[in-house]
Amino acid sequence: MSHWERLATQSQIHAESDYQKAGYRLVMEQVLYASDSRSRTAYELIVRHRKEYDALLAQLGMTITHNPHMGYVVATPSQYVADKMRLSETRLALVLRRLYDDKMHVAEIVGGEAFVDMIELERAYKDLLNRELPASSALNEQLQAMKRYGIARLEDTHDEQRQQVVIRPGIVDVLGETALLQLAAHANALEEDASDETA
């Protein structure tokens, strides 16, 4: 009898595949939120069976961080995944982290999330990176990547013409101090490579 099968037998609510899917989902999405209906079951299984999932992810070189106050779990690779991020995604991630920290500092966080309209994002991007915010289609693609990493999502506002970026609380763990330093180094290395190619 497999480990997950034994847990499923003890549970009588969840099947073996539920436990497998929960682990897979955490690895693929990196952050699972209790408040998101589509990840709630996986979140609850991981929290309830944390020891088993810790052991599983340790074999993959990952650690799990649980923030019960904000209601999320994060799978963090011991070798940071910066190589998977494109330079444009790295830039946006760094700007979003800075905006989240700024909103936290002035207590403008609601349910752990920071809400940033596109004007504010554009201003911060220009101020922090001395660059223009990417065009709409490229920006939407980058925001989809941020959603996959579990750190932000795009949301329509009451004004149908406007959207806002919701920076999720998991950004603090996904882009912790070590990860920020590695991302910054990664961005600098990519910029140097790009300037070498154009020279």
FIKOLZA-1660 file (N, C-alpha, C; in steps of 0.1 Angstrom, whole numbers, plus 5000, padded with zeros to 4 digits):
% residues 199
   i   px   py   pz ch aa at
   1 5008 4988 5000  A  M  N
   1 5000 5000 5000  A  M CA
   1 5009 5012 5000  A  M  C
   2 5006 5022 4991  A  S  N
   2 5014 5034 4990  A  S CA
   2 5011 5043 5001  A  S  C
   3 5020 5052 5003  A  H  N
   3 5018 5062 5014  A  H CA
   3 5005 5070 5012  A  H  C
   4 5002 5075 5000  A  W  N
   4 4990 5083 4997  A  W CA
   4 4978 5074 4998  A  W  C
   5 4979 5062 4994  A  E  N
   5 4968 5053 4995  A  E CA
   5 4964 5050 5010  A  E  C
   6 4974 5049 5018  A  R  N
   6 4971 5048 5033  A  R CA
   6 4964 5060 5038  A  R  C
   7 4969 5072 5035  A  L  N
   7 4962 5084 5039  A  L CA
   7 4948 5085 5034  A  L  C
   8 4946 5081 5022  A  A  N
   8 4932 5081 5016  A  A CA
   8 4923 5071 5023  A  A  C
   9 4928 5060 5027  A  T  N
   9 4920 5050 5034  A  T CA
   9 4916 5056 5048  A  T  C
  10 4926 5062 5055  A  Q  N
  10 4923 5068 5068  A  Q CA
  10 4913 5080 5067  A  Q  C
  11 4914 5087 5056  A  S  N
  11 4906 5099 5054  A  S CA
  11 4891 5096 5051  A  S  C
  12 4889 5086 5042  A  Q  N
  12 4876 5083 5037  A  Q CA
  12 4868 5094 5030  A  Q  C
  13 4875 5105 5029  A  I  N
  13 4869 5117 5021  A  I CA
  13 4877 5119 5008  A  I  C
  14 4890 5118 5009  A  H  N
  14 4899 5121 4998  A  H CA
  14 4905 5108 4992  A  H  C
  15 4906 5108 4979  A  A  N
  15 4912 5096 4972  A  A CA
  15 4927 5098 4971  A  A  C
  16 4934 5087 4968  A  E  N
  16 4949 5088 4967  A  E CA
  16 4953 5099 4957  A  E  C
  17 4945 5100 4946  A  S  N
  17 4949 5110 4936  A  S CA
  17 4947 5124 4941  A  S  C
  18 4939 5127 4951  A  D  N
  18 4938 5140 4957  A  D CA
  18 4951 5144 4963  A  D  C
  19 4957 5135 4970  A  Y  N
  19 4970 5138 4977  A  Y CA
  19 4981 5140 4967  A  Y  C
  20 4981 5132 4956  A  Q  N
  20 4991 5134 4946  A  Q CA
  20 4989 5147 4938  A  Q  C
  21 4976 5150 4935  A  K  N
  21 4973 5163 4928  A  K CA
  21 4977 5175 4937  A  K  C
  22 4975 5174 4950  A  A  N
  22 4979 5185 4959  A  A CA
  22 4994 5188 4958  A  A  C
  23 5002 5178 4959  A  G  N
  23 5016 5179 4958  A  G CA
  23 5021 5185 4945  A  G  C
  24 5015 5179 4934  A  Y  N
  24 5018 5184 4921  A  Y CA
  24 5014 5198 4919  A  Y  C
  25 5003 5202 4924  A  R  N
  25 4998 5215 4922  A  R CA
  25 5007 5225 4929  A  R  C
  26 5012 5222 4941  A  L  N
  26 5021 5231 4949  A  L CA
  26 5034 5232 4941  A  L  C
  27 5039 5222 4936  A  V  N
  27 5052 5223 4928  A  V CA
  27 5050 5231 4916  A  V  C
  28 5039 5229 4909  A  M  N
  28 5037 5236 4896  A  M CA
  28 5033 5251 4898  A  M  C
  29 5025 5254 4908  A  E  N
  29 5020 5268 4910  A  E CA
  29 5028 5276 4920  A  E  C
  30 5036 5269 4928  A  Q  N
  30 5045 5274 4938  A  Q CA
  30 5038 5280 4950  A  Q  C
  31 5027 5286 4949  A  V  N
  31 5019 5292 4960  A  V CA
  31 5005 5287 4959  A  V  C
  32 4999 5282 4970  A  L  N
  32 4985 5278 4970  A  L CA
  32 4979 5287 4981  A  L  C
  33 4967 5293 4978  A  Y  N
  33 4960 5301 4988  A  Y CA
  33 4947 5294 4992  A  Y  C
  34 4945 5295 5005  A  A  N
  34 4932 5290 5011  A  A CA
  34 4920 5297 5006  A  A  C
  35 4922 5310 5002  A  S  N
  35 4911 5318 4998  A  S CA
  35 4907 5316 4983  A  S  C
  36 4915 5309 4976  A  D  N
  36 4912 5306 4962  A  D CA
  36 4905 5292 4961  A  D  C
  37 4893 5293 4956  A  S  N
  37 4884 5281 4956  A  S CA
  37 4891 5269 4948  A  S  C
  38 4898 5272 4938  A  R  N
  38 4904 5261 4930  A  R CA
  38 4916 5254 4937  A  R  C
  39 4922 5261 4947  A  S  N
  39 4934 5255 4953  A  S CA
  39 4931 5252 4968  A  S  C
  40 4919 5255 4973  A  R  N
  40 4916 5253 4987  A  R CA
  40 4918 5239 4992  A  R  C
  41 4913 5229 4984  A  T  N
  41 4915 5215 4989  A  T CA
  41 4929 5211 4989  A  T  C
  42 4937 5215 4979  A  A  N
  42 4951 5212 4979  A  A CA
  42 4958 5218 4991  A  A  C
  43 4955 5231 4994  A  Y  N
  43 4960 5238 5005  A  Y CA
  43 4957 5231 5018  A  Y  C
  44 4945 5227 5020  A  E  N
  44 4941 5220 5032  A  E CA
  44 4948 5207 5034  A  E  C
  45 4949 5199 5023  A  L  N
  45 4956 5186 5024  A  L CA
  45 4971 5188 5028  A  L  C
  46 4977 5198 5022  A  I  N
  46 4992 5201 5025  A  I CA
  46 4993 5205 5039  A  I  C
  47 4985 5214 5044  A  V  N
  47 4986 5219 5057  A  V CA
  47 4983 5207 5067  A  V  C
  48 4973 5199 5065  A  R  N
  48 4970 5188 5073  A  R CA
  48 4980 5177 5074  A  R  C
  49 4987 5175 5063  A  H  N
  49 4997 5165 5061  A  H CA
  49 5011 5171 5058  A  H  C
  50 5014 5181 5065  A  R  N
  50 5026 5189 5062  A  R CA
  50 5039 5181 5063  A  R  C
  51 5040 5172 5073  A  K  N
  51 5052 5164 5074  A  K CA
  51 5055 5155 5062  A  K  C
  52 5044 5149 5056  A  E  N
  52 5045 5141 5045  A  E CA
  52 5049 5149 5032  A  E  C
  53 5043 5161 5031  A  Y  N
  53 5047 5169 5019  A  Y CA
  53 5060 5176 5021  A  Y  C
  54 5064 5179 5033  A  D  N
  54 5078 5184 5035  A  D CA
  54 5088 5173 5030  A  D  C
  55 5086 5161 5034  A  A  N
  55 5095 5150 5030  A  A CA
  55 5095 5148 5015  A  A  C
  56 5083 5149 5009  A  L  N
  56 5082 5147 4994  A  L CA
  56 5089 5158 4987  A  L  C
  57 5087 5171 4991  A  L  N
  57 5093 5182 4984  A  L CA
  57 5108 5183 4987  A  L  C
  58 5112 5178 4998  A  A  N
  58 5127 5178 5002  A  A CA
  58 5134 5170 4991  A  A  C
  59 5128 5159 4987  A  Q  N
  59 5134 5150 4976  A  Q CA
  59 5136 5158 4963  A  Q  C
  60 5128 5168 4961  A  L  N
  60 5129 5176 4949  A  L CA
  60 5138 5189 4951  A  L  C
  61 5143 5190 4963  A  G  N
  61 5152 5202 4966  A  G CA
  61 5144 5214 4969  A  G  C
  62 5132 5212 4975  A  M  N
  62 5123 5223 4978  A  M CA
  62 5119 5223 4993  A  M  C
  63 5116 5234 4998  A  T  N
  63 5110 5235 5011  A  T CA
  63 5097 5242 5011  A  T  C
  64 5088 5238 5021  A  I  N
  64 5075 5244 5022  A  I CA
  64 5075 5254 5033  A  I  C
  65 5069 5266 5030  A  T  N
  65 5067 5276 5040  A  T CA
  65 5052 5278 5041  A  T  C
  66 5046 5277 5053  A  H  N
  66 5032 5279 5056  A  H CA
  66 5030 5292 5063  A  H  C
  67 5022 5301 5058  A  N  N
  67 5018 5313 5065  A  N CA
  67 5003 5312 5068  A  N  C
  68 5000 5307 5080  A  P  N
  68 4986 5305 5084  A  P CA
  68 4979 5318 5086  A  P  C
  69 4985 5329 5089  A  H  N
  69 4979 5342 5091  A  H CA
  69 4973 5347 5078  A  H  C
  70 4981 5346 5067  A  M  N
  70 4977 5350 5054  A  M CA
  70 4970 5339 5046  A  M  C
  71 4971 5327 5051  A  G  N
  71 4964 5315 5044  A  G CA
  71 4970 5311 5031  A  G  C
  72 4984 5308 5031  A  Y  N
  72 4990 5303 5019  A  Y CA
  72 5001 5294 5023  A  Y  C
  73 5005 5285 5013  A  V  N
  73 5017 5277 5014  A  V CA
  73 5025 5280 5002  A  V  C
  74 5039 5280 5004  A  V  N
  74 5048 5283 4993  A  V CA
  74 5058 5271 4992  A  V  C
  75 5061 5267 4980  A  A  N
  75 5072 5257 4977  A  A CA
  75 5083 5265 4972  A  A  C
  76 5094 5266 4979  A  T  N
  76 5106 5273 4975  A  T CA
  76 5117 5264 4971  A  T  C
  77 5122 5265 4959  A  P  N
  77 5134 5257 4955  A  P CA
  77 5147 5261 4962  A  P  C
  78 5155 5252 4966  A  S  N
  78 5168 5255 4972  A  S CA
  78 5177 5262 4962  A  S  C
  79 5176 5258 4950  A  Q  N
  79 5183 5265 4939  A  Q CA
  79 5173 5274 4932  A  Q  C
  80 5173 5287 4934  A  Y  N
  80 5163 5296 4930  A  Y CA
  80 5160 5295 4915  A  Y  C
  81 5148 5296 4910  A  V  N
  81 5144 5294 4897  A  V CA
  81 5146 5306 4888  A  V  C
  82 5155 5315 4891  A  A  N
  82 5157 5327 4883  A  A CA
  82 5159 5324 4869  A  A  C
  83 5166 5313 4866  A  D  N
  83 5169 5310 4852  A  D CA
  83 5156 5308 4844  A  D  C
  84 5145 5304 4850  A  K  N
  84 5133 5302 4843  A  K CA
  84 5126 5315 4840  A  K  C
  85 5129 5326 4847  A  M  N
  85 5123 5339 4844  A  M CA
  85 5130 5346 4833  A  M  C
  86 5122 5352 4825  A  R  N
  86 5128 5360 4814  A  R CA
  86 5131 5374 4821  A  R  C
  87 5140 5381 4814  A  L  N
  87 5144 5394 4820  A  L CA
  87 5132 5403 4822  A  L  C
  88 5123 5404 4813  A  S  N
  88 5111 5412 4815  A  S CA
  88 5103 5408 4827  A  S  C
  89 5102 5395 4829  A  E  N
  89 5095 5390 4841  A  E CA
  89 5102 5394 4854  A  E  C
  90 5115 5393 4853  A  T  N
  90 5124 5396 4865  A  T CA
  90 5122 5411 4869  A  T  C
  91 5122 5419 4859  A  R  N
  91 5120 5433 4861  A  R CA
  91 5106 5436 4868  A  R  C
  92 5096 5430 4862  A  L  N
  92 5082 5432 4868  A  L CA
  92 5081 5427 4882  A  L  C
  93 5087 5415 4884  A  A  N
  93 5086 5409 4897  A  A CA
  93 5093 5418 4908  A  A  C
  94 5104 5424 4904  A  L  N
  94 5111 5433 4914  A  L CA
  94 5103 5445 4916  A  L  C
  95 5096 5451 4906  A  V  N
  95 5088 5462 4908  A  V CA
  95 5076 5459 4917  A  V  C
  96 5070 5447 4914  A  L  N
  96 5058 5443 4922  A  L CA
  96 5062 5441 4937  A  L  C
  97 5074 5435 4939  A  R  N
  97 5078 5433 4953  A  R CA
  97 5080 5447 4960  A  R  C
  98 5086 5456 4953  A  R  N
  98 5088 5469 4959  A  R CA
  98 5075 5476 4962  A  R  C
  99 5065 5475 4953  A  L  N
  99 5052 5481 4955  A  L CA
  99 5045 5475 4967  A  L  C
 100 5047 5461 4968  A  Y  N
 100 5040 5454 4980  A  Y CA
 100 5046 5459 4993  A  Y  C
 101 5060 5460 4993  A  D  N
 101 5066 5465 5005  A  D CA
 101 5062 5480 5008  A  D  C
 102 5061 5488 4998  A  D  N
 102 5056 5502 5000  A  D CA
 102 5042 5502 5006  A  D  C
 103 5033 5494 5000  A  K  N
 103 5019 5494 5005  A  K CA
 103 5019 5488 5019  A  K  C
 104 5027 5479 5022  A  M  N
 104 5027 5473 5036  A  M CA
 104 5032 5484 5046  A  M  C
 105 5042 5492 5042  A  H  N
 105 5047 5502 5050  A  H CA
 105 5037 5512 5054  A  H  C
 106 5028 5516 5045  A  V  N
 106 5018 5526 5048  A  V CA
 106 5004 5519 5051  A  V  C
 107 5004 5507 5054  A  A  N
 107 4992 5499 5058  A  A CA
 107 4981 5500 5048  A  A  C
 108 4984 5498 5035  A  E  N
 108 4974 5498 5025  A  E CA
 108 4973 5483 5019  A  E  C
 109 4973 5474 5028  A  I  N
 109 4971 5460 5025  A  I CA
 109 4957 5455 5030  A  I  C
 110 4950 5448 5021  A  V  N
 110 4937 5443 5024  A  V CA
 110 4937 5428 5023  A  V  C
 111 4935 5421 5034  A  G  N
 111 4935 5407 5034  A  G CA
 111 4948 5401 5029  A  G  C
 112 4959 5408 5032  A  G  N
 112 4972 5404 5027  A  G CA
 112 4976 5408 5013  A  G  C
 113 4966 5414 5006  A  E  N
 113 4969 5417 4992  A  E CA
 113 4970 5433 4990  A  E  C
 114 4979 5436 4981  A  A  N
 114 4981 5450 4977  A  A CA
 114 4974 5453 4964  A  A  C
 115 4967 5463 4962  A  F  N
 115 4960 5467 4950  A  F CA
 115 4967 5479 4944  A  F  C
 116 4971 5477 4931  A  V  N
 116 4978 5487 4924  A  V CA
 116 4972 5489 4910  A  V  C
 117 4968 5502 4907  A  D  N
 117 4962 5504 4894  A  D CA
 117 4973 5506 4884  A  D  C
 118 4969 5505 4871  A  M  N
 118 4979 5505 4861  A  M CA
 118 4988 5518 4860  A  M  C
 119 4982 5529 4864  A  I  N
 119 4989 5542 4864  A  I CA
 119 5000 5541 4875  A  I  C
 120 4997 5536 4887  A  E  N
 120 5007 5535 4897  A  E CA
 120 5018 5525 4893  A  E  C
 121 5014 5514 4887  A  L  N
 121 5024 5504 4882  A  L CA
 121 5033 5510 4872  A  L  C
 122 5027 5518 4862  A  E  N
 122 5035 5524 4852  A  E CA
 122 5045 5534 4858  A  E  C
 123 5040 5542 4868  A  R  N
 123 5049 5552 4874  A  R CA
 123 5061 5545 4882  A  R  C
 124 5057 5535 4889  A  A  N
 124 5068 5527 4897  A  A CA
 124 5078 5521 4888  A  A  C
 125 5073 5515 4877  A  Y  N
 125 5082 5509 4867  A  Y CA
 125 5092 5519 4862  A  Y  C
 126 5087 5530 4858  A  K  N
 126 5095 5541 4853  A  K CA
 126 5105 5546 4863  A  K  C
 127 5100 5549 4875  A  D  N
 127 5108 5554 4886  A  D CA
 127 5119 5544 4890  A  D  C
 128 5116 5532 4892  A  L  N
 128 5125 5522 4897  A  L CA
 128 5135 5517 4886  A  L  C
 129 5130 5515 4874  A  L  N
 129 5138 5509 4864  A  L CA
 129 5143 5519 4853  A  L  C
 130 5138 5531 4854  A  N  N
 130 5141 5541 4843  A  N CA
 130 5137 5536 4829  A  N  C
 131 5126 5529 4829  A  R  N
 131 5121 5523 4816  A  R CA
 131 5106 5525 4815  A  R  C
 132 5101 5524 4803  A  E  N
 132 5087 5525 4801  A  E CA
 132 5081 5511 4804  A  E  C
 133 5069 5511 4809  A  L  N
 133 5061 5498 4811  A  L CA
 133 5059 5492 4798  A  L  C
 134 5060 5479 4797  A  P  N
 134 5058 5472 4784  A  P CA
 134 5044 5475 4778  A  P  C
 135 5043 5473 4765  A  A  N
 135 5030 5475 4759  A  A CA
 135 5020 5465 4765  A  A  C
 136 5007 5468 4763  A  S  N
 136 4996 5460 4769  A  S CA
 136 4997 5445 4767  A  S  C
 137 4999 5440 4755  A  S  N
 137 5000 5426 4753  A  S CA
 137 5012 5419 4760  A  S  C
 138 5023 5426 4759  A  A  N
 138 5035 5421 4766  A  A CA
 138 5033 5421 4781  A  A  C
 139 5027 5432 4786  A  L  N
 139 5025 5433 4800  A  L CA
 139 5015 5422 4805  A  L  C
 140 5005 5420 4797  A  N  N
 140 4995 5409 4801  A  N CA
 140 5002 5396 4802  A  N  C
 141 5011 5393 4792  A  E  N
 141 5018 5381 4792  A  E CA
 141 5027 5379 4805  A  E  C
 142 5034 5390 4808  A  Q  N
 142 5042 5390 4820  A  Q CA
 142 5034 5389 4833  A  Q  C
 143 5022 5395 4833  A  L  N
 143 5013 5393 4845  A  L CA
 143 5008 5379 4846  A  L  C
 144 5006 5372 4835  A  Q  N
 144 5002 5358 4835  A  Q CA
 144 5013 5350 4841  A  Q  C
 145 5025 5353 4838  A  A  N
 145 5037 5346 4844  A  A CA
 145 5037 5349 4859  A  A  C
 146 5034 5361 4864  A  M  N
 146 5034 5365 4878  A  M CA
 146 5022 5356 4885  A  M  C
 147 5012 5354 4878  A  K  N
 147 5001 5346 4883  A  K CA
 147 5005 5332 4885  A  K  C
 148 5012 5327 4875  A  R  N
 148 5018 5313 4876  A  R CA
 148 5027 5311 4888  A  R  C
 149 5035 5322 4891  A  Y  N
 149 5044 5321 4902  A  Y CA
 149 5037 5324 4915  A  Y  C
 150 5024 5327 4915  A  G  N
 150 5016 5329 4927  A  G CA
 150 5018 5342 4934  A  G  C
 151 5023 5352 4926  A  I  N
 151 5026 5365 4933  A  I CA
 151 5017 5377 4929  A  I  C
 152 5010 5375 4918  A  A  N
 152 5001 5386 4914  A  A CA
 152 4990 5381 4905  A  A  C
 153 4980 5389 4904  A  R  N
 153 4969 5386 4894  A  R CA
 153 4963 5399 4889  A  R  C
 154 4957 5398 4878  A  L  N
 154 4951 5410 4872  A  L CA
 154 4936 5409 4875  A  L  C
 155 4930 5421 4878  A  E  N
 155 4916 5421 4883  A  E CA
 155 4909 5433 4876  A  E  C
 156 4897 5431 4872  A  D  N
 156 4889 5442 4866  A  D CA
 156 4884 5451 4878  A  D  C
 157 4883 5464 4876  A  T  N
 157 4878 5473 4886  A  T CA
 157 4863 5476 4883  A  T  C
 158 4857 5483 4892  A  H  N
 158 4843 5487 4889  A  H CA
 158 4842 5495 4877  A  H  C
 159 4852 5503 4874  A  D  N
 159 4853 5511 4861  A  D CA
 159 4857 5501 4850  A  D  C
 160 4848 5498 4841  A  E  N
 160 4851 5488 4831  A  E CA
 160 4863 5490 4823  A  E  C
 161 4867 5502 4822  A  Q  N
 161 4879 5506 4813  A  Q CA
 161 4892 5503 4820  A  Q  C
 162 4892 5500 4833  A  R  N
 162 4904 5499 4840  A  R CA
 162 4906 5486 4847  A  R  C
 163 4919 5482 4848  A  Q  N
 163 4922 5470 4855  A  Q CA
 163 4932 5474 4866  A  Q  C
 164 4933 5465 4876  A  Q  N
 164 4944 5467 4886  A  Q CA
 164 4951 5454 4888  A  Q  C
 165 4963 5455 4893  A  V  N
 165 4971 5444 4897  A  V CA
 165 4970 5441 4912  A  V  C
 166 4967 5429 4915  A  V  N
 166 4965 5425 4929  A  V CA
 166 4978 5417 4932  A  V  C
 167 4986 5423 4941  A  I  N
 167 4999 5416 4945  A  I CA
 167 4996 5408 4957  A  I  C
 168 4998 5394 4955  A  R  N
 168 4994 5385 4965  A  R CA
 168 5005 5384 4977  A  R  C
 169 5000 5380 4989  A  P  N
 169 5010 5380 5000  A  P CA
 169 5021 5370 4999  A  P  C
 170 5020 5360 4990  A  G  N
 170 5030 5350 4988  A  G CA
 170 5043 5356 4982  A  G  C
 171 5042 5368 4977  A  I  N
 171 5054 5374 4971  A  I CA
 171 5065 5376 4981  A  I  C
 172 5061 5377 4994  A  V  N
 172 5071 5379 5004  A  V CA
 172 5080 5367 5006  A  V  C
 173 5074 5355 5004  A  D  N
 173 5082 5343 5005  A  D CA
 173 5088 5339 4992  A  D  C
 174 5080 5340 4981  A  V  N
 174 5086 5337 4968  A  V CA
 174 5098 5346 4964  A  V  C
 175 5097 5358 4968  A  L  N
 175 5108 5368 4965  A  L CA
 175 5113 5373 4978  A  L  C
 176 5118 5364 4987  A  G  N
 176 5124 5367 4999  A  G CA
 176 5138 5374 4996  A  G  C
 177 5145 5377 5007  A  E  N
 177 5157 5385 5006  A  E CA
 177 5168 5378 4997  A  E  C
 178 5170 5365 4999  A  T  N
 178 5179 5357 4991  A  T CA
 178 5175 5357 4976  A  T  C
 179 5162 5355 4974  A  A  N
 179 5157 5354 4960  A  A CA
 179 5158 5368 4953  A  A  C
 180 5156 5379 4961  A  L  N
 180 5157 5392 4955  A  L CA
 180 5171 5395 4951  A  L  C
 181 5181 5391 4959  A  L  N
 181 5195 5393 4955  A  L CA
 181 5198 5385 4943  A  L  C
 182 5193 5373 4942  A  Q  N
 182 5196 5364 4930  A  Q CA
 182 5189 5370 4918  A  Q  C
 183 5177 5374 4919  A  L  N
 183 5170 5380 4908  A  L CA
 183 5177 5393 4903  A  L  C
 184 5181 5401 4912  A  A  N
 184 5188 5413 4908  A  A CA
 184 5201 5410 4901  A  A  C
 185 5208 5400 4906  A  A  N
 185 5221 5396 4899  A  A CA
 185 5217 5390 4885  A  A  C
 186 5207 5382 4885  A  H  N
 186 5202 5376 4872  A  H CA
 186 5199 5387 4862  A  H  C
 187 5191 5397 4866  A  A  N
 187 5187 5408 4857  A  A CA
 187 5199 5416 4852  A  A  C
 188 5209 5418 4861  A  N  N
 188 5221 5425 4857  A  N CA
 188 5229 5417 4847  A  N  C
 189 5230 5404 4850  A  A  N
 189 5238 5395 4841  A  A CA
 189 5231 5395 4827  A  A  C
 190 5218 5394 4827  A  L  N
 190 5211 5394 4814  A  L CA
 190 5213 5407 4807  A  L  C
 191 5212 5418 4814  A  E  N
 191 5214 5431 4807  A  E CA
 191 5228 5433 4802  A  E  C
 192 5238 5428 4809  A  E  N
 192 5252 5428 4804  A  E CA
 192 5253 5420 4792  A  E  C
 193 5247 5408 4792  A  D  N
 193 5247 5399 4780  A  D CA
 193 5241 5406 4768  A  D  C
 194 5230 5412 4770  A  A  N
 194 5222 5419 4760  A  A CA
 194 5231 5431 4754  A  A  C
 195 5238 5438 4763  A  S  N
 195 5246 5449 4758  A  S CA
 195 5258 5444 4751  A  S  C
 196 5263 5433 4755  A  D  N
 196 5275 5427 4748  A  D CA
 196 5271 5423 4733  A  D  C
 197 5258 5417 4732  A  E  N
 197 5253 5413 4719  A  E CA
 197 5251 5425 4710  A  E  C
 198 5247 5436 4715  A  T  N
 198 5244 5448 4707  A  T CA
 198 5256 5456 4704  A  T  C
 199 5267 5454 4711  A  A  N
 199 5279 5462 4709  A  A CA
 199 5287 5457 4697  A  A  C
% end
